[in-house]
């Protein structure tokens, strides 16, 4: 009897200790993105594009290894909620939304924090949901919605993206898993599609991905303000890191200076692992190890930015660790910067990304290195650093330049045999009046870069 009593008291104590907000859902980020009104609007717009049928979007299932939980981009875009295992259902005809969540034991809620299901009804409504149900209700609900004639189930048939990878890059990762002799059969989100087809063969399975990408590709006013803030934070972090850089530092020390500033100023994480390529590492475009000790006159490719309110940034600066480019480094730096500026000048409504690329390529042709031009000069930026593209144009930058696009401009000049890699990259917002450089707080004019290197203790 005493044992039972102690067990009951323990459960009651756990319930009292549960906080009144969901642990992984960042209330400040939710509000910054426009709050309930904005997320309800997004779901209504998605339903309007569907016109009929039922949509399903799935949250991630588990925490990432050794990192803060970051929700599936598409699920987050329509909910602002970060809860493992949750499922969003939207009725296309009425626009009504339902949220299904795993039921937590009191102990789980105490240790890991409550999910939205564990909150009060009033708190659930503050997230824009009048109906939040246990996850074990989902199958019976689906059995009902597919029982009518011409039933449609909408879900993401395209690959997911992630903070540091585009949809196509996720597909490439899956391919490596499939090709490995001991790789897994299917990632969980691919298994979802198979199970929907197997369990509800009477329903027509349709792809939400083009609708999602069309909405995500044009940034909302709230997203733009967050991106502006992230641009300032990330640029200042990188500026400070370059100002402290000197020969003999380890690559990871340069990384640490910038990351400290991001985190100190509210970023929830990094947009991608820092690239601090020096010496023989500069020609590895995505070099992440950052363990080498720098030497005098090393060229440094420093590519790093923060992740703020589920929106990323992307910046690269190239500099000589000793503070002065060699004559050959300076020559190619000037070419790269000229090409970048030529491209940025073209980022205006009415132009196309093909025209912008041609402007950069012409600079390369002028200096006799047309063969160094690669196909494209950047990528869209948003919830993913390599963000979703305009539907119907392919995975990269193509088609008309539109107000609300956010993208990088990062032409590259490199000579691997000489350990030369020059990359000047900024994140750009396209406005009605032309390009706005979100990352202009870190210098890129050659004379300013040289003055900055090592200028602070």
VEXBAFI-678412 format. One line per field, with one value per residue (C-alpha): residue in three letters; x, z, y. Coordinates in pm, whole numbers, plus 50000, padded with zeros to 5 digits. Example, Ala and Ser with C-alpha at 12.3 -4.5 7.8 and 13.67 -1.06 7.14 Angstrom:
! VEXBAFI-678412
rest (Ala;Ser)
east (51230;51367)
up (50780;50714)
north (49550;49894)
***
This chain:
! VEXBAFI-678412
rest (Unk;Unk;Unk;Unk;Unk;Unk;Unk;Unk;Unk;Unk;Unk;Unk;Unk;Unk;Unk;Unk;Unk;Unk;Unk;Unk;Unk;Unk;Unk;Unk;Unk;Unk;Unk;Unk;Unk;Unk;Unk;Unk;Unk;Unk;Unk;Unk;Unk;Unk;Unk;Unk;Unk;Unk;Unk;Unk;Unk;Unk;Unk;Unk;Unk;Unk;Unk;Unk;Unk;Unk;Unk;Unk;Unk;Unk;Unk;Unk;Unk;Unk;Unk;Unk;Unk;Unk;Unk;Unk;Unk;Unk;Unk;Unk;Unk;Unk;Unk;Unk;Unk;Unk;Unk;Unk;Unk;Unk;Unk;Unk;Unk;Unk;Unk;Unk;Unk;Unk;Unk;Unk;Unk;Unk;Unk;Unk;Unk;Unk;Unk;Unk;Unk;Unk;Unk;Unk;Unk;Unk;Unk;Unk;Unk;Unk;Unk;Unk;Unk;Unk;Unk;Unk;Unk;Unk;Unk;Unk;Unk;Unk;Unk;Unk;Unk;Unk;Unk;Unk;Unk;Unk;Unk;Unk;Unk;Unk;Unk;Unk;Unk;Unk;Unk;Unk;Unk;Unk;Unk;Unk;Unk;Unk;Unk;Unk;Unk;Unk;Unk;Unk;Unk;Unk;Unk;Unk;Unk;Unk;Unk;Unk;Unk;Unk;Unk;Unk;Unk;Unk;Unk;Unk;Unk;Unk;Unk;Unk;Unk;Unk;Unk;Unk;Unk;Unk;Unk;Unk;Unk;Unk;Unk;Unk;Unk;Unk;Unk;Unk;Unk;Unk;Unk;Unk;Unk;Unk;Unk;Unk;Unk;Unk;Unk;Unk;Unk;Unk;Unk;Unk;Unk;Unk;Unk;Unk;Unk;Unk;Unk;Unk;Unk;Unk;Unk;Unk;Unk;Unk;Unk;Unk;Unk;Unk;Unk;Unk;Unk;Unk;Unk;Unk;Unk;Unk;Unk;Unk;Unk;Unk;Unk;Unk;Unk;Unk;Unk;Unk;Unk;Unk;Unk;Unk;Unk;Unk;Unk;Unk;Unk;Unk;Unk;Unk;Unk;Unk;Unk;Unk;Unk;Unk;Unk;Unk;Unk;Unk;Unk;Unk;Unk;Unk;Unk;Unk;Unk;Unk;Unk;Unk;Unk;Unk;Unk;Unk;Unk;Unk;Unk;Unk;Unk;Unk;Unk;Unk;Unk;Unk;Unk;Unk;Unk;Unk;Unk;Unk;Unk;Unk;Unk;Unk;Unk;Unk;Unk;Unk;Unk;Unk;Unk;Unk;Unk;Unk;Unk;Unk;Unk;Unk;Unk;Unk;Unk;Unk;Unk;Unk;Unk;Unk;Unk;Unk;Unk;Unk;Unk;Unk;Unk;Unk;Unk;Unk;Unk;Unk;Unk;Unk;Unk;Unk;Unk;Unk;Unk;Unk;Unk;Unk;Unk;Unk;Unk;Unk;Unk;Unk;Unk;Unk;Unk;Unk;Unk;Unk;Unk;Unk;Unk;Unk;Unk;Unk;Unk;Unk;Unk;Unk;Unk;Unk;Unk;Unk;Unk;Unk;Unk;Unk;Unk;Unk;Unk;Unk;Unk;Unk;Unk;Unk;Unk;Unk;Unk;Unk;Unk;Unk;Unk;Unk;Unk;Unk;Unk;Unk;Unk;Unk;Unk;Unk;Unk;Unk;Unk;Unk;Unk;Unk;Unk;Unk;Unk;Unk;Unk;Unk;Unk;Unk;Unk;Unk;Unk;Unk;Unk;Unk;Unk;Unk;Unk;Unk;Unk;Unk;Unk;Unk;Unk;Unk;Unk;Unk;Unk;Unk;Unk;Unk;Unk;Unk;Unk;Unk;Unk;Unk;Unk;Unk;Unk;Unk;Unk;Unk;Unk;Unk;Unk;Unk;Unk;Unk;Unk;Unk;Unk;Unk;Unk;Unk;Unk;Unk;Unk)
east (50000;50279;50445;50125;50079;50435;50384;50065;50232;50525;50290;50105;50434;50536;50212;50261;50616;50515;50571;50283;50446;50557;50928;51050;50810;50985;50715;50931;50999;50630;50538;50817;50684;50340;50184;49855;49705;49991;50003;49625;49659;49924;49710;49407;49609;49731;49373;49264;49526;49425;49053;48950;49083;49282;49642;49888;50223;50447;50684;51019;51024;51343;51592;51899;52218;52385;52195;51887;51564;51478;51145;51077;51070;50736;50554;50697;50604;50234;50224;50508;50509;50803;50677;50826;50586;50308;50088;49903;49577;49407;49068;49087;48717;48661;49019;48980;49301;49361;49677;49754;50022;50169;50022;50287;50309;50339;50699;50783;50621;50818;51153;51126;50858;50498;50390;50090;49854;49954;49861;49522;49252;49298;49673;49612;49382;49663;49847;49545;49408;49061;49112;49425;49388;49598;49797;49616;49304;49468;49405;49034;49004;49177;48950;48659;48795;48888;48551;48380;48395;48701;48892;49222;49513;49766;50113;50471;50585;50901;51205;51224;51484;51675;51864;52177;52045;51803;51539;51762;52053;51836;51750;52120;52176;51898;52059;52387;52194;52017;52340;52530;52527;52411;52207;51849;51547;51362;51385;51084;50928;50949;50789;50498;50418;50430;50200;49947;49932;49906;49646;49424;49440;49098;49236;49427;49765;49864;50178;50175;50538;50473;50217;50452;50748;50545;50452;50792;50977;50825;50907;50642;50698;50759;51016;51191;51232;51381;51614;51728;51801;51983;52184;52306;52385;52565;52760;52876;52980;53187;53334;53449;53599;53800;53911;54061;54216;54593;54857;54889;54518;54337;54055;53810;53908;53788;53465;53419;53446;53157;52939;52970;52828;52540;52439;52487;52249;51961;52032;51907;52191;52395;52266;52531;52859;53123;53362;53702;53926;54292;54603;54548;54184;54061;53966;53731;53413;53234;53527;53388;53665;53830;54119;54421;54657;54691;55023;55146;54996;54737;54432;54119;53774;53535;53174;52940;52606;52338;51992;51738;51370;51393;51536;51893;52160;52468;52792;53142;53450;53797;54109;54478;54545;54843;54624;54759;54664;54953;54953;54796;54537;54450;54412;54155;53981;53912;53769;53543;53414;53349;53146;52948;52860;52758;52518;52373;52302;52077;51859;51557;51197;51163;51498;51562;51818;51958;52032;52197;52416;52516;52632;52866;52991;53080;53319;53492;53512;53667;53953;54000;53861;53525;53603;53595;53230;53009;52637;52473;52595;52396;52078;51763;51776;51503;51409;51687;52020;51971;51604;51317;51311;51032;50806;50847;51194;51411;51614;51831;51802;51601;51316;51184;51334;51052;50998;51031;51300;51599;51911;52288;52533;52862;53073;53393;53737;53978;54306;54342;54703;54792;54563;54363;53988;53817;53453;53268;52911;52622;52256;52030;51664;51485;51265;51048;51340;51607;51854;51903;52223;52128;52486;52660;52784;53099;53338;53420;53610;53968;54122;53863;53911;54287;54243;54001;54212;54372;54273;54125;54277)
up (50000;50086;49753;49559;49753;49679;49311;49296;49475;49231;48932;49088;49157;48796;48671;48886;48757;48387;48237;48069;47726;47476;47512;47153;47016;47036;47133;47037;46692;46654;46732;46515;46218;46257;46525;46502;46241;45998;46042;46005;45686;45548;45613;45457;45147;45114;45143;44879;44637;44710;44661;44783;44956;45278;45336;45574;45684;45928;46194;46256;46471;46674;46802;46584;46730;46972;46851;46935;46785;46458;46304;45953;45738;45568;45886;46065;45783;45830;46209;46380;46613;46685;46830;46756;46592;46530;46218;46060;45875;45658;45496;45151;45120;45454;45536;45883;46046;46295;46490;46602;46865;47065;47411;47676;48012;48298;48342;47974;47989;48302;48167;47808;47839;47718;47358;47241;47319;47685;47703;47803;47541;47571;47514;47213;47064;47098;46837;46605;46663;46802;46758;46892;46913;47031;46748;46782;46646;46310;46143;46226;46101;45775;45732;45746;45506;45234;45247;45014;44632;44456;44782;44763;45008;44965;45114;45034;44769;44701;44923;45246;45281;45596;45747;45541;45245;44953;44855;44583;44823;45059;44764;44695;45057;45027;44711;44898;45166;44906;44722;45032;45063;45424;45391;45514;45298;45325;45535;45759;45550;45238;45438;45518;45147;45102;45400;45280;44942;45099;45362;45152;44794;44720;44765;44501;44644;44531;44577;44798;44720;44434;44643;44941;44733;44562;44899;45062;44762;44812;45159;45380;45539;45874;45725;45556;45885;46047;45751;45778;46146;46077;45805;46051;46325;46092;45916;46244;46375;46065;46073;46431;46345;46056;46277;46522;46260;46253;46151;46396;46484;46430;46179;46455;46649;46362;46354;46729;46721;46476;46634;46973;46830;46653;46966;47195;46977;46966;46681;46763;46575;46258;45903;45813;45959;45927;45634;45736;45459;45476;45280;45113;45231;45036;44725;44910;44859;45160;45394;45747;45956;46061;46254;46071;46222;45990;45852;45729;45394;45393;45186;45400;45264;45547;45479;45778;45900;46164;46183;46338;46392;46145;45873;45751;45605;45388;45373;45242;45261;45135;45285;45343;45707;45714;45610;45259;44943;44726;44381;44219;44495;44460;44083;44104;44406;44201;43918;44150;44322;43988;43872;44196;44166;43801;43898;44195;43975;43761;44050;43969;43886;43510;43465;43469;43654;43318;43239;43578;43517;43177;43342;43569;43290;43077;43348;43342;42962;42986;43195;42989;43238;43081;43136;43514;43503;43643;43579;43812;44065;44383;44534;44714;45094;45354;45596;45427;45335;44993;44986;44762;44406;44202;44096;43733;43689;43820;44142;44091;44008;43689;43540;43633;43927;44169;44462;44782;44650;44880;44725;44734;44479;44504;44189;44235;44081;44167;44064;44271;44169;44334;44639;44518;44574;44575;44680;44779;44878;45001;45064;44865;44901;44582;44644;44421;44399;44327;44530;44904;45040;45373;45464;45385;45742;45670;45431;45089;44913;44895;45081;45357;45392;45424;45692;45884;45909;46255;46346;46685;46975)
north (50000;50240;50156;50237;50558;50666;50586;50794;51085;51063;51087;51383;51559;51504;51657;51965;52003;52004;52350;52531;52555;52294;52232;52227;52489;52824;53074;53372;53231;53148;53508;53652;53457;53612;53395;53212;53445;53380;53002;52978;53183;52949;52642;52812;52901;52542;52414;52666;52532;52170;52255;51911;51602;51568;51675;51512;51654;51472;51604;51442;51133;51169;51424;51478;51339;51581;51888;52091;51959;52131;52045;51919;52233;52173;52070;52373;52610;52532;52496;52684;52384;52155;51825;51485;51242;51496;51486;51779;51707;51973;51931;52085;52163;52335;52440;52292;52168;51889;51817;51460;51406;51117;51079;51137;50973;51222;51112;51177;51520;51600;51487;51612;51877;51855;51846;52048;51759;51781;52151;52285;52344;52719;52686;52461;52726;52979;52773;52794;52445;52381;52007;51836;51459;51164;51010;50676;50850;50919;50582;50581;50940;50845;50543;50786;51048;50796;50617;50864;50860;51006;51030;51220;51208;51486;51453;51543;51297;51496;51461;51661;51932;52019;52309;52241;52044;52083;51830;51690;51662;51458;51234;51191;51089;50833;50695;50643;50453;50238;50165;50054;49672;49703;50020;50060;49987;50318;50633;50683;50959;50738;50456;50687;50713;50335;50280;50536;50361;50016;50102;50327;50194;50344;50696;50889;50992;51342;51551;51862;51950;52198;52389;52398;52511;52781;52929;52889;53033;53381;53507;53668;54011;53842;53606;53897;54080;53769;53720;54080;54026;53702;53873;54135;53882;53642;53916;54068;53727;53665;54013;53960;53622;53767;54057;53806;53578;53551;53295;53008;52996;52671;52672;52584;52896;53113;52914;52954;53333;53359;53093;53258;53578;53403;53220;53518;53717;53471;53231;52883;52718;52727;52716;52458;52334;52604;52588;52726;52600;52700;52605;52266;52258;52560;52363;52130;52331;52185;52131;52091;51934;52264;52106;52244;52501;52800;52917;53256;53364;53087;53168;53122;53039;53121;53015;53027;53170;53130;52975;53214;53132;52843;53072;53047;53273;53209;53413;53348;53567;53480;53637;53590;53496;53735;54028;54087;53901;53786;53949;53643;53603;53971;53940;53663;53812;54124;53914;53717;54029;54201;53900;53894;54262;54219;53941;54129;54432;54210;54089;54303;54216;54187;54013;53640;53431;53325;53690;53734;53430;53565;53890;53695;53474;53776;53893;53554;53574;53922;53784;53467;53215;53132;52764;52830;52931;52658;52615;52863;53116;53045;52909;53016;53062;53018;52742;52545;52701;52539;52631;52527;52659;52808;52515;52420;52568;52285;52271;52578;52947;52975;53171;53516;53707;53786;54020;53817;53584;53538;53388;53374;53507;53317;53293;53092;53127;52850;52692;52372;52313;52648;52610;52909;52923;53261;53282;53598;53516;53727;53656;53888;53986;54087;54392;54610;54850;54590;54384;54429;54274;54117;54027;54353;54396;54198;54380;54241;54522;54401;54692;54664;54289;54332;54599;54380;54063;54041;54399;54301;54113)
***
